């Protein structure tokens, strides 16, 4: 599995993302770049794509695949793309608060700690569907780290399209999110414009 090893805080600064939004406690202390140099349309489009890839931890080949799936679905392509990214199992684990960051959620999924509808799934990019129930494996529920993570993140607001059952370390996908329910700071229409060239 390919891994993006760019320093997180440095990447956050370059893309204009607040580290706390991604679950990291450190804040960027450097002043934002206030250069008045004119930014090209292509640069803006590319930055939005890089931002989305970074937030969800997806590399180019898979991101392009998601875009193609989004293009072939009914509805608005940009919104479809974000909906697909939100449907990744690692993102669901993060959204439910069973991991502090998406990279941590990816690691937990890769180690086979979760099931979907009772079946073990160790693929972070697995796409969940409405009605799916995600649960910590029965024989892993006593893992200290999982209990600590659930406790540490219990104040995180769980999106309305998900249900969380902290007592059973589980969650359910009620529906796929609408654009209004996706809080990522990405202008997805610029990504669509970039790929449509």
C-alpha positions as CSV (number, residue, x, y, z in Angstrom):
1,X,0.0,0.0,0.0
2,X,1.5,3.4,-1.1
3,X,1.9,5.9,1.7
4,X,2.1,9.7,1.6
5,X,5.0,10.6,3.9
6,X,4.9,14.4,3.5
7,X,5.1,16.2,6.9
8,X,1.5,16.8,8.0
9,X,1.9,20.3,9.4
10,X,3.9,21.5,6.5
11,X,1.4,20.2,4.1
12,X,-1.5,21.8,6.1
13,X,0.3,25.1,5.8
14,X,0.8,24.9,2.1
15,X,-2.8,23.9,1.4
16,X,-4.3,26.3,3.9
17,X,-5.9,23.6,6.1
18,X,-6.1,24.0,9.9
19,X,-4.4,20.9,11.5
20,X,-7.1,20.7,14.1
21,X,-9.6,20.0,11.4
22,X,-7.8,16.8,10.6
23,X,-7.6,15.7,14.2
24,X,-4.1,17.0,14.9
25,X,-3.8,19.1,18.1
26,X,-0.9,21.3,16.9
27,X,-1.8,24.5,15.2
28,X,0.1,26.2,12.5
29,X,2.1,29.1,14.0
30,X,3.5,30.4,10.7
31,X,1.8,33.4,9.1
32,X,-0.1,32.6,6.0
33,X,1.6,33.6,2.7
34,X,0.1,37.0,1.8
35,X,1.9,37.3,-1.5
36,X,0.0,39.3,-4.1
37,X,1.3,37.2,-7.0
38,X,-1.5,36.4,-9.3
39,X,-2.5,32.7,-9.0
40,X,-3.5,30.9,-12.3
41,X,-6.8,29.1,-12.7
42,X,-4.9,25.8,-13.1
43,X,-3.0,26.4,-9.8
44,X,-6.3,27.0,-7.9
45,X,-7.8,23.8,-9.4
46,X,-4.7,21.8,-8.7
47,X,-4.6,23.0,-5.1
48,X,-8.2,21.9,-4.5
49,X,-7.4,18.5,-5.8
50,X,-4.3,18.2,-3.6
51,X,-6.3,19.4,-0.6
52,X,-9.0,16.7,-1.1
53,X,-6.3,14.0,-1.7
54,X,-4.5,15.1,1.5
55,X,-7.5,15.3,3.7
56,X,-8.7,11.8,2.8
57,X,-5.2,10.3,2.4
58,X,-5.8,9.2,-1.2
59,X,-3.1,9.0,-3.9
60,X,-3.5,10.1,-7.5
61,X,-4.4,6.7,-9.1
62,X,-7.2,6.0,-6.7
63,X,-8.4,9.6,-6.7
64,X,-8.7,9.5,-10.5
65,X,-10.7,6.2,-10.1
66,X,-13.1,7.8,-7.7
67,X,-13.5,10.8,-10.1
68,X,-14.4,8.4,-12.9
69,X,-17.0,6.6,-10.7
70,X,-18.4,10.0,-9.6
71,X,-18.6,11.1,-13.3
72,X,-20.7,8.1,-14.2
73,X,-23.1,8.5,-11.4
74,X,-26.3,10.5,-11.6
75,X,-26.1,13.9,-9.9
76,X,-23.4,16.5,-9.5
77,X,-20.0,15.1,-10.2
78,X,-18.1,17.1,-7.5
79,X,-20.7,16.2,-4.8
80,X,-20.6,12.6,-5.9
81,X,-16.8,12.6,-5.5
82,X,-16.9,13.9,-2.0
83,X,-19.7,11.4,-1.1
84,X,-17.5,8.6,-2.3
85,X,-14.5,9.9,-0.3
86,X,-16.7,10.1,2.8
87,X,-17.9,6.5,2.2
88,X,-14.4,5.1,2.7
89,X,-14.2,2.8,5.8
90,X,-11.2,4.7,7.2
91,X,-13.2,7.9,7.0
92,X,-16.2,6.3,8.7
93,X,-14.0,5.1,11.6
94,X,-12.6,8.7,11.9
95,X,-16.1,10.3,11.7
96,X,-17.4,7.9,14.4
97,X,-14.6,8.9,16.7
98,X,-12.9,5.5,17.0
99,X,-9.7,7.1,15.7
100,X,-8.2,10.6,16.3
101,X,-7.1,11.1,12.7
102,X,-7.8,9.4,9.3
103,X,-4.2,8.0,9.1
104,X,-4.8,6.3,12.5
105,X,-8.2,5.0,11.3
106,X,-6.4,3.6,8.2
107,X,-3.9,1.8,10.4
108,X,-6.7,0.3,12.7
109,X,-8.7,-0.9,9.7
110,X,-5.5,-2.4,8.1
111,X,-4.9,-4.4,11.3
112,X,-8.3,-6.0,11.0
113,X,-9.9,-4.5,14.0
114,X,-13.3,-3.8,12.4
115,X,-16.1,-5.7,10.8
116,X,-18.8,-4.5,8.3
117,X,-22.1,-6.3,8.7
118,X,-20.2,-9.0,10.7
119,X,-17.5,-9.6,8.1
120,X,-13.9,-8.6,8.8
121,X,-12.8,-5.9,6.5
122,X,-9.1,-4.8,6.5
123,X,-9.2,-2.5,3.4
124,X,-9.3,1.2,4.4
125,X,-10.7,2.2,1.0
126,X,-13.7,-0.2,1.3
127,X,-16.8,1.8,0.4
128,X,-19.7,1.5,2.8
129,X,-23.3,1.7,1.9
130,X,-26.5,2.9,3.6
131,X,-27.6,0.3,6.2
132,X,-24.0,-1.0,6.8
133,X,-23.1,-1.6,10.4
134,X,-19.5,-1.1,11.4
135,X,-18.3,-2.8,14.7
136,X,-15.0,-3.4,16.5
137,X,-14.4,-7.1,16.2
138,X,-15.7,-9.0,19.2
139,X,-12.3,-10.3,20.3
140,X,-10.8,-6.8,20.0
141,X,-13.3,-4.9,22.1
142,X,-11.1,-5.2,25.2
143,X,-8.2,-3.6,23.5
144,X,-7.1,-0.7,25.8
145,X,-6.2,1.6,22.9
146,X,-9.6,1.3,21.3
147,X,-11.4,2.1,24.5
148,X,-9.0,5.1,25.1
149,X,-9.6,6.4,21.6
150,X,-13.4,6.1,21.9
151,X,-13.2,8.0,25.2
152,X,-10.8,10.6,23.9
153,X,-13.0,11.4,20.9
154,X,-16.4,11.0,22.5
155,X,-17.0,14.7,22.3
156,X,-16.5,14.7,18.5
157,X,-19.8,15.6,16.7
158,X,-20.9,12.5,14.7
159,X,-22.5,13.5,11.4
160,X,-26.3,13.0,11.2
161,X,-25.9,10.4,8.4
162,X,-24.2,8.1,10.9
163,X,-25.3,6.5,14.2
164,X,-22.8,5.8,16.9
165,X,-23.2,3.2,19.7
166,X,-20.2,3.8,21.9
167,X,-21.2,1.1,24.4
168,X,-20.9,-1.5,21.7
169,X,-18.0,0.3,19.8
170,X,-20.1,0.3,16.7
171,X,-21.8,2.6,14.2
172,X,-24.4,2.5,11.4
173,X,-24.5,4.2,8.1
174,X,-28.0,5.7,7.8
175,X,-27.5,7.3,4.5
176,X,-24.8,8.8,2.3
177,X,-24.1,12.4,3.2
178,X,-25.4,15.4,1.3
179,X,-23.0,18.2,0.3
180,X,-24.3,20.3,3.2
181,X,-23.4,17.5,5.6
182,X,-19.8,17.3,4.4
183,X,-17.6,19.8,6.3
184,X,-14.4,19.6,4.3
185,X,-13.0,22.9,3.1
186,X,-12.8,21.9,-0.6
187,X,-14.3,23.6,-3.7
188,X,-15.0,20.4,-5.5
189,X,-16.2,22.2,-8.7
190,X,-12.6,23.2,-9.3
191,X,-11.5,19.6,-9.2
192,X,-14.2,18.8,-11.8
193,X,-12.9,21.6,-14.0
194,X,-9.3,20.3,-13.7
195,X,-10.2,16.8,-14.7
196,X,-12.5,18.0,-17.5
197,X,-9.7,19.7,-19.4
